[in-house]
Amino acid sequence: MSSVLLQGGRVIDPANDRDETADMLLSNAKIKAVGSGLEIPPDAEVVDCTGQVVCPGLIDLHVHFREPGQTAKENIATGSAAAAMGGFTSVVCMPNTTPTIDNPATVALIQDQAEREAVVNVYLTGTLTLNIAGEELAPIGSLKQAGVVAITDDGHCVQNNDLMRRALEYAKMFDLPVMDHCQDYSIVTDGVMHEGYWSTNLGLKGWPATGEDLIVARNIELAELTGTHIHCQHISSAKSVELIRQAKARGVCISGEACAHHFTLTDAAIGGSEHFWAEDGRDLQTEAQRTEWPSFDANCKMNPPLRTAEDRKAIIAGLTDGTLEILASDHAPHCAHEKEVEFDYAPFGITGLETELALSLMQLYHAGHLGLSALISKYTVNPAALLKLEKGTLTEGADADVTVFDPNAEWVYDAAASPSKSANTPFNGWTLKGRPTMTIVAGKIVWRESTVAA
């Protein structure tokens, strides 16, 4: 089929302030027309989208696909398949691979692999410093020429403020945003979970929220000094949300993202006492899951860590008022044996591509904090604008990247059914509300719900 006609869906396109019931014709990898009663081309596949949302293809600007060098955990093929199942048509890979993405040759290697094996659009970031060591600047201009869309030392944080300043100055010269993992090593040291009641109760080394706040404050000052846009990744602290809010109010080039695990869970989950209620009052666990929820579950270990209920509320407030403009997963796959060790020794990170849309719908839309258009904008037009991607819109003539989802569908997440190589998630077995039903990239249906059912 060279054409696809999506009929009768609720078309929501925040980039064009569109929210209406309409048809959409996709042809030759482009959006041909949007409107009512469109004529059906003879070669078109007709898809009934009644009762579903049709929106621009979702973008996740923070994923780890582990290729090259760590492909036992994930690779381009499996990671992109998980993205498609989650409703994402574009992803942005972080550069903490082995070797790191700190030179044009590694960029070219991954681009070639993505062209051959990815079922979604794969964009790359380059490192701020060579080998993410925080000691010497990476060749930022060469990385931009090779095709990276941003620079970041994600997984690490540049501690030398002067080096960070110079990186920002170079990034501005090449019109690249800087994405930063905000962590002050001198105060975080070897912390493994949020410093507070539960770290004390469990006898685990604390990762204080101040360790995030200090770098967010540093970034605000440097963004104001250099005029370079800094995007603070996976914000988890109430104080960081407020710092960004105040900085944006006075015009600083700063932005932030939130991940679903940080506005769904708290550090009490690691103590085994978290009771997972949705914001609308629904119980998210069965009785068996409540009684069997383990303490010291390494699938609740991520960086930055799960924090307090107050931090969680602050993140939701930041998403609601626009302080945090972008939603992302920080999809961080690990082998099962890596997580099945003592909490102290387990790696940070969880998978998230297949659950983040549903969790966002549950905690933000169904809970009444965000309308659908506002939520969708955080996965489409906002990340596209930050990275200057020609994506995130349903404008006629734009790339035919489209996500179709049912915001009310209830389903049980089974990590074992994932195309990802890894299943390190705290959400396995959860009943979720809201699910993608079709993912279309360049006019081609790369995933549909019936594929799983079959």
Buried (B, 14 or more C-beta within 10 A) or exposed (E): BEBBBBBBBBBBBBBBEBBEEBBBBBBEBBBBBBEEEBEBBEEBBBBEBEEBBBBBBBBBBBBBBBBBEBBBBBBBBBBBBBBBBBBBBBBBBBBBBEEBBBBBEBBEBBBEBBEEBBBBBBBBBBBBBBBBBBEEBBBBEBBBEBBBBBBBBBBBBBBEEEBBBBBBBBBBEBEBBBBBBBBBEEBBEEBBBBBBEBBEBBEBEBBBBBBBBBBBBBBBEBBBEBEBBBBBBBBBBBBBBBBBBEBBEEEBBBBBBBBBBBBBBBBBBBBBEBEBEBBEEBEBBEEEBBEEBEBBBBBBBBBBBBBBEEBBBBBBBBBBEBBBBBBBBBBBBBBEEBBEEEBBEBBBBBBBBBBBBBBBBBBBBBBEBBBBBBBBBBBBBBBBBBBEBEBBBBBBEBBBBBBBBBBEBEBEBEBEEBBBBBBBBBBBBBBBBBBBBBBBBBBBBBBBBEEEEE
